[in-house]
Each structure stands twice: as C-alpha cells, then as structure tokens.
Amino acid sequence: MSPHAPYPQGRPRRLRRDDFTRNLVREHRVTPHDLIYPVFVLDGQGRREAVSSMPGVDRLSLDLLLPVAEQCVTLGIPVMALFPVIDPSLKTPDGQEAFNPEGLVPRVVRGLKQRFPELGVMTDVALDPFTSHGQDGLLDETGYILNDETVEVLVRQALTQAQAGVDIVAPSDMMDGRIGAIREALEGHDLIHTRIMAYSAKYASAFYGPFRDAVGSASTLGKSNKKVYQMDPGNSDEALREVALDIDEGADMVMVKPGMPYLDIVRRVKDEFGVPTYAYQVSGEYAMLKAAAQNGWLAHDAVMMEALLCFKRAGCDGILTYFALEAATLLRN
C-alpha cells in the first residue's frame, strides 16, 4: 500500500508500540492482593512432607507453616487457605473429628491468628479429609450421600472453625442448603463477622487428583466418585442456579472450581450477579504447568503469570492458587 494512500484512522498497534503505552492501556492486572494461598497442614512438630504430584508443595506442621504465613504477610498475600491432612486413626464414617474444638484445624487457626492477626485465614468446610470413606458427607446403607444429615455436621464444623477465630469459612461440599444453615448458625452464635466464601459452582472434575493425594482422601475414596453432589462438567446454566441459591442463603463471596477450564462459568457468574467472584486454580492445573515447565516445554514464570491474568480478565476478584508465593515474589521484584 502506498504511504500516501488513504488509511483507516484507527491503528490499534499504536497502543502496543512500547512498554509504557502497553502499561498505560492495560485493562487487567494481577497483584499480590488478588491471591489466596492454599496450604496443607498436618499434626506434629518439624514435619515437612513433599506432595509428589505437586512439585514445590509440601504438607507442613504448624511450626513450619508459621514462616510461610510470614512470607504471605511480607509479600502482601491477604489470605491463606487451610487444608488439613488428618491422621487415618482419626477418620470415621461420620467425620466427627471435623468439629473437634481441639482438632488440627482449630489449633492451626488459633496459632496463625495469634502470630499474624493481619493475615486472613480461610478454612475448608467439608468432611472428606475426616471420613474413612473419603466422601464429603454421610452415607446411607446404599452408599448414597445424605444431604440434610450432612448439613447438620457441616454446621457444627463451621461453628467450630469460626469459634477458633477463622475469618472465612468456605463450604466446598456442594450439599443443598448448607450456606443458609451455616449462615443462620453463625448469626445465632453472634459470629456475625465470619465471612462465607461458597464453593458455589464446584464441578465433578478430573483435575482434583493431586489434591486428593495431598490430603490423603484418594486412597479412602478408592474407585468411588462425587458425581451425585458435585456439578456435571457439561452444565453451565446450572452453575447460575447454584450461585443464585448461595447468594440468597447468605454467601458473601462465591467461587468457581476448577479454574482455567471453567473461565466461561466465571464470566457468566460475574456478568449475572456482580458479586465478589473467585476461582480455584486447582492441583491438576498447577501440576500440568509445573511438569511442562520442568520438562522445558513452557517458560515457567511467563505461563504462570499469563494464567493468573486470564482469571482476572474472565472476571475473578481473586484466585486461589498454589503459585501464590512465586507469583507474589515475581511481582514484587
């Protein structure tokens, strides 16, 4: 084309010419404040166990978790999410250890809040780490997960965590009506400041494998699955119904899980409801990127940050990610 020929007035590449212009017009950014760091905690002292399927991730006892919490505070990561690794001897069909006020989770919550009151602490409300069968609820004689009976136990678990001082309870079980029951119980016990982040659209995904290895529920679950309570990956409209129910029942924040394969759900939720919306970059997503980077197939830092940016672009207010420390360190530097 002749340099003197008429040309459209819009040249989008003008805004991509150099770093300062790209920074000036960038629509979405990732900051450490967008990150929630999931950690695996176990009982004892001086215990560190590597999770083989999640390179760089360890199960830690509280004394070794405290320096990690300090890192979060230093880097500006606002919340740490706790996932317990329970001794098999404490696992029962009814998961009663879940509401033991002197159990692992309440003790870790108290320890973290005492040392780092400015760090937000979030706890998982679900029974799978505590049940001998690895399911998130109680079973009937046929092996079907009972809904209302499970909700009663989840309420006791959430109250135990809230009374220990946790900031956010995060029901991940997908039982019907559990958000309303938990909110009512919290209000009834004057725990009005405890926030609820609902796993509202949690899918029956194959991406959870490394997580189940990490918390020890894979072996107890065996060949069973969670399809009778977690969502069908083929459904999208159903996610909006689930989110609407949780908001009506008192959830402060909602979550989509898994993350990147379900960004379409994130966008629909954010557009429809406009509430604080989060996604969980789950263990399988983390493991895939780590393995590819270790094999030299992908540039680790570049794909890590691009993936996190995609969550923000899709509408996430925050991301639960095992990359939190690495990403926050990179952003700081």
PyMOL commands that set and color helices and strands:
alter all, ss='L'
color gray80, all
select helices_A, chain A and resi 12-16+19-25+32-34+62-75+88-90+96-99+104-115+147-163+178-188+206-215+217-221+237-249+260-273+283-294+300-314+324-332
alter helices_A, ss='H'
color red, helices_A
select strands_A, chain A and resi 35-42+48-50+58-60+79-85+120-125+138-139+145-146+168-171+195-202+253-257+277-281+318-321
alter strands_A, ss='S'
color yellow, strands_A
deselect
rebuild
show_as cartoon
